[in-house]
Every structure is written in C-alpha cells, then in structure tokens.
Amino acid sequence: MSNIGNTKPDFPRLSPHRIGLRLILETALDAVVIMRSDGVVDDWNDRAAGIFGWSREEAVGRALADLIIPDRYRKAHREGLERYLKTGRAEVLGRRTEMFGLRRNGEEFPVELSVSPIQDGESILFVGYLRDITERNALNFARIELAQVKQMMAMGEMAASIAHEINQPLAAIATNAAAGLRWLAALTPDLDEANNALTRIANDARRASEVIAGIRSMFKKENQAVALQDVNELIGEVLTLVRSEVENRRVVIYPELLDDLPQVPANRVQLRQVVVNLLMNAVDAMDAVTDSARVVRIKTEIYDANYLLIAVEDTGTGIDPKNIDRIFDAFFSMKPDGMGMGLSICRSIIEAHGGRLWATTNVPRGAVFQFTLPRQREPAW
C-alpha cells in the first residue's frame, strides 16, 4: 500500500466499465478520487487536481495516503482499508464524513468525504467524492460566534434591567430596616416611626414581588396566537424544512399520517418547534448506526376521544433505561455538546397546550417520543 511508483502511468484502452468511471470523473462537480485496493491512486478528476494540487498524471500510480491524507490519519486509513478487505465492513463507507485533507503545499483543510466500493473484474476499486468545506465551516463558525455574541448581549441587557428594577426596592427595604432599628434602639423607642418603617418595608417588598412577576410574565405565552391547526399539514411543512439535512445524513423519514384528523387548538410556531426538535433528535440518534438502515417514522392517530397522538420513532442507539425519566430535565443531555434544554422546552410547550410528552424504547432498537394534544380544550396558559 505504501509503494510509490516513480514512472508515469500507462493508460490502456478503456473498457465500457472504465468509460463509465471516466464519465463520473469528468462530470462530477466534486473532487472524485478512485483508489485501488492496495491504496494506490487509480484515477482522479480535474476538481481533485484543483483542490489538492496534484495533476492526474502526477497522482495516478502513487499511494493516496502520501498525497492527500495528513500524517496523523495515515495509520487509521491503512488499518481501515485492511479491515475492509478482510471483513467487507468499514465505518466510512456509505456515509458522509468530515475529516481533514492535505494539499500539495502541506496545508491541511476540512473536507467532506463519501466513499463507495465498486467491483472491477476480480479487483475492488474505491470511489471517493470529496468536497472542500473550508468556506462553509468558516461561515458556520462565524454564525455560531455571532449567535453567541447576540445571546450574551441579550443576557447582559436582561440581567442589567432585572438588577436595576429589583435593586431599587431592595435598597429601600435596607434603608427602612436600618431606620426602624434605630427608632427601636433609641433610649425612648419611637414605635410610630418604627411602624412607619415596617410599613414602607412591606410596600417595597410588594414592589420587588411585582417586578419579579413582571419578569416571569415575559416568559409566558399569554400573548402568543392560538388557532385551530391541521397537524398533518404542519408535519408536511416540517418535513420539507428538514429534507436537505436528513438526506445529507442518509436518513429516510416515513410519514404515517392518519387521514381526516380533527384540528387542534395550538400555537403553530411552538408546535412546529416541538416537531422539528423531536425529528432532528431522532436523526442525531442514528449517527452511529452503520449496520442497518437509518429510518425514522412519524405517525399521527387518534389517542382517545379527546386527544390526538403524534409519535416519532427512530432506529438509533436508544435510551439507557436509567435515563428515561431524566431526559426531559433541564440541562440534562446525552449529547457531548448538548445544553439539555431542547426536550425540556418541548415538554413545557406540550404541557402548556394541555397535552403530555413522554419517551419509550423502540423495538427492536431505538426510541419513541410521543405527545398528545387535546382536540377541544384550550391551551392551559
């Protein structure tokens, strides 16, 4: 695998099979690299030459790892190839993976990679599709940083506003408490003045309570529009919204929506937020699935006379039984980079609508998240 040819490659007359590969190479918008089972470059296109810096003539016949794979990944590349040739299984095959590539000038850069094996007579070729995602990652990082800055600014402004509003009655309470103590500590205690100080303290405490109640009201949903919603129609909108992300992650969503469902009173934006969150959680749960199809089913049905039921079923890694009751707790997350707020917010939204959200294990694998919505009862906010 590590042998490097020093002579220019000899290109024989192309068979129909090879003509098909050349068409792929010449028409693909992404960089396409064809590697033999010994790790040597069999062919690549102009796009690959453009992003890696090696011409086709320079690359063909040389070890792929020496050309485009950073040193720290070469051992894993070699072991993965050997494992596939022995077992027919490899994690990278059949899925999109992000990793780092190596340009001719030694610069490392992020790439998105998808690899498929094909049979070429008695030998195996590996066709790799690579995309330079440097600009996309930079844009994503910029968006994340901007969102974080905005969030910190909003939190800072809210904290300053809350502190200002509460500090005034608290300061008055402290001042009146000190005055009351002085009146009571005098050689001749002035009970009238002490009583006045206590009255002012009670009034200031009431002011502080009103400030806190006002802050809490900002996070309630009294003023958000509630109307009768067609749940199936809303789910269709969500499926259109997430289609690109779901397809990129090689997940198939099967909608099983009961016809002629009655409409339910709900806030459309919030209900859509819940469905998106549950669907994307299901997609995330299947990132580690490599030995079976990645399938999500979303179902609607009549739960009983008064409720509709919406269920999202995945075939992912499932939920540890010891966490089944904790996953809806705020700040509890099973994702390494998760904040643990998504499911907590979803449950709050559904309960505010008068419904219930819960999770169970799926059979034979995965998890099921389902929630109910009342058909006639108004949201409980």
PAMAR-946237 format. One record per residue (C-alpha): x, z, y. Coordinates in steps of 0.5 Angstrom, whole numbers. Example, Ala and Ser with C-alpha at 12.3 -4.5 7.8 and 13.67 -1.06 7.14 Angstrom:
BEGIN
> px|pz|py
> 25|16|-9
> 27|14|-2
***
This chain:
BEGIN
> px|pz|py
> 0|0|0
> 6|1|5
> 9|-5|3
> 10|-10|9
> 11|-17|9
> 17|-20|13
> 15|-27|12
> 9|-31|16
> 3|-31|11
> 1|-37|8
> -7|-39|9
> -9|-43|3
> -15|-48|3
> -22|-43|4
> -27|-43|-2
> -34|-42|0
> -34|-35|0
> -28|-35|5
> -31|-39|9
> -37|-34|10
> -32|-29|12
> -29|-33|17
> -36|-34|20
> -36|-27|20
> -29|-26|24
> -31|-32|29
> -38|-30|31
> -38|-22|31
> -38|-19|37
> -34|-13|35
> -27|-13|32
> -27|-15|25
> -21|-13|20
> -21|-15|13
> -17|-11|8
> -14|-12|1
> -15|-6|-4
> -7|-5|-3
> -8|-3|4
> -5|-10|7
> -9|-14|12
> -12|-20|9
> -15|-23|16
> -18|-21|23
> -21|-24|29
> -19|-25|36
> -23|-19|38
> -19|-15|34
> -13|-18|36
> -15|-17|43
> -16|-9|43
> -10|-8|38
> -5|-12|41
> -3|-16|35
> -5|-23|33
> -8|-25|27
> -1|-29|25
> 3|-22|26
> -2|-18|23
> -4|-21|16
> 0|-19|11
> 2|-12|14
> 0|-6|12
> -6|-4|16
> -4|3|17
> 2|1|20
> -2|-3|25
> -8|1|28
> -8|8|25
> -5|14|28
> 1|17|24
> -3|24|23
> -9|20|20
> -5|15|15
> -5|20|9
> -12|21|9
> -13|13|10
> -9|12|4
> -12|18|0
> -19|16|1
> -17|9|-1
> -14|11|-7
> -20|16|-9
> -25|10|-8
> -21|5|-12
> -21|11|-18
> -29|13|-17
> -32|8|-13
> -34|13|-7
> -32|14|0
> -35|18|6
> -33|13|11
> -37|7|7
> -44|5|9
> -44|9|16
> -41|9|23
> -36|14|24
> -32|15|30
> -24|16|30
> -18|14|34
> -15|7|33
> -8|5|35
> -6|0|40
> 1|-4|39
> 4|0|45
> 3|6|42
> -4|8|46
> -9|12|42
> -16|10|44
> -23|12|41
> -26|7|36
> -33|7|32
> -32|4|25
> -36|2|20
> -33|-1|13
> -37|-4|7
> -33|-7|1
> -34|-13|-2
> -32|-17|-9
> -28|-22|-8
> -27|-25|-15
> -24|-20|-19
> -21|-16|-13
> -24|-12|-7
> -24|-13|0
> -26|-8|5
> -29|-11|12
> -28|-6|18
> -32|-7|24
> -29|-3|30
> -31|-2|37
> -27|0|43
> -32|6|46
> -27|9|51
> -31|7|57
> -37|9|53
> -34|16|52
> -32|17|59
> -39|15|61
> -42|20|57
> -36|26|59
> -38|24|66
> -45|25|65
> -44|32|61
> -40|34|66
> -45|32|72
> -51|35|68
> -46|42|67
> -45|42|75
> -52|41|76
> -54|46|72
> -49|51|74
> -51|50|82
> -58|51|80
> -57|57|76
> -53|59|82
> -58|58|87
> -63|61|83
> -59|67|82
> -58|68|89
> -65|67|91
> -67|72|86
> -62|77|88
> -64|76|96
> -71|77|94
> -70|83|90
> -64|87|94
> -69|88|100
> -74|92|97
> -68|96|92
> -64|97|99
> -71|100|102
> -72|104|96
> -65|107|96
> -66|109|104
> -72|112|103
> -70|116|97
> -64|119|101
> -68|120|107
> -73|124|102
> -68|128|99
> -65|130|106
> -72|132|108
> -73|137|102
> -66|139|102
> -67|142|109
> -67|149|111
> -74|148|112
> -76|143|108
> -81|138|111
> -86|136|106
> -90|131|110
> -83|127|111
> -81|127|104
> -88|125|102
> -88|119|107
> -81|117|104
> -84|117|97
> -90|113|99
> -85|108|102
> -81|108|96
> -88|107|92
> -89|101|96
> -82|98|96
> -82|99|88
> -89|95|88
> -86|89|93
> -80|89|88
> -85|88|82
> -89|83|86
> -82|79|87
> -81|79|79
> -88|77|78
> -87|71|82
> -80|69|79
> -84|70|72
> -89|65|74
> -85|60|76
> -83|59|68
> -90|59|66
> -95|53|65
> -101|54|69
> -100|48|74
> -98|43|68
> -103|38|67
> -107|39|60
> -111|33|58
> -114|30|51
> -108|27|47
> -108|22|42
> -103|25|37
> -101|19|33
> -101|14|40
> -96|20|42
> -92|20|36
> -91|12|36
> -88|13|43
> -83|18|41
> -81|13|35
> -80|7|40
> -76|12|44
> -71|14|39
> -71|8|35
> -64|6|37
> -61|13|36
> -64|13|29
> -62|6|27
> -55|7|29
> -54|14|25
> -57|10|19
> -64|14|18
> -70|11|16
> -77|14|19
> -83|13|15
> -89|15|19
> -95|17|15
> -101|18|20
> -108|19|19
> -113|14|22
> -118|17|27
> -115|23|28
> -119|27|33
> -116|28|40
> -113|35|42
> -112|38|49
> -105|39|51
> -99|37|56
> -97|30|54
> -90|32|56
> -89|38|53
> -92|36|46
> -87|30|47
> -81|34|48
> -83|38|41
> -84|32|37
> -77|29|40
> -73|35|38
> -76|36|31
> -75|29|30
> -67|29|32
> -66|36|29
> -68|32|22
> -64|26|24
> -58|31|25
> -59|35|19
> -57|28|15
> -51|27|18
> -47|30|12
> -51|26|7
> -47|21|4
> -50|20|-4
> -57|18|-2
> -62|15|3
> -63|18|9
> -70|19|10
> -75|22|15
> -83|23|14
> -87|25|20
> -94|26|18
> -101|28|21
> -107|30|18
> -113|35|19
> -111|42|18
> -118|45|17
> -124|45|21
> -121|47|28
> -113|44|27
> -109|38|27
> -102|39|23
> -96|35|25
> -90|35|20
> -83|33|20
> -80|32|13
> -72|31|12
> -68|30|6
> -62|33|9
> -58|39|8
> -64|44|8
> -64|51|11
> -61|57|8
> -67|62|6
> -64|68|9
> -64|64|16
> -71|61|15
> -74|66|19
> -69|66|25
> -68|59|26
> -73|60|32
> -70|66|35
> -67|64|42
> -59|63|42
> -59|62|34
> -56|56|32
> -54|53|25
> -50|47|29
> -43|49|31
> -44|46|38
> -52|48|39
> -54|53|44
> -60|55|40
> -66|54|45
> -69|48|42
> -73|51|37
> -75|57|41
> -77|53|46
> -81|48|41
> -85|55|38
> -86|57|45
> -90|51|47
> -94|50|41
> -96|57|41
> -98|56|49
> -102|51|46
> -106|56|41
> -102|53|35
> -97|55|30
> -90|52|29
> -86|54|22
> -81|51|17
> -80|51|10
> -76|48|5
> -77|41|2
> -77|39|-5
> -72|37|-8
> -68|37|-2
> -68|38|6
> -73|42|10
> -80|41|13
> -82|43|20
> -90|43|22
> -94|45|27
> -101|46|28
> -105|44|35
> -113|47|36
> -118|41|36
> -122|44|41
> -119|51|44
> -116|50|51
> -108|52|51
> -107|59|51
> -103|60|58
***
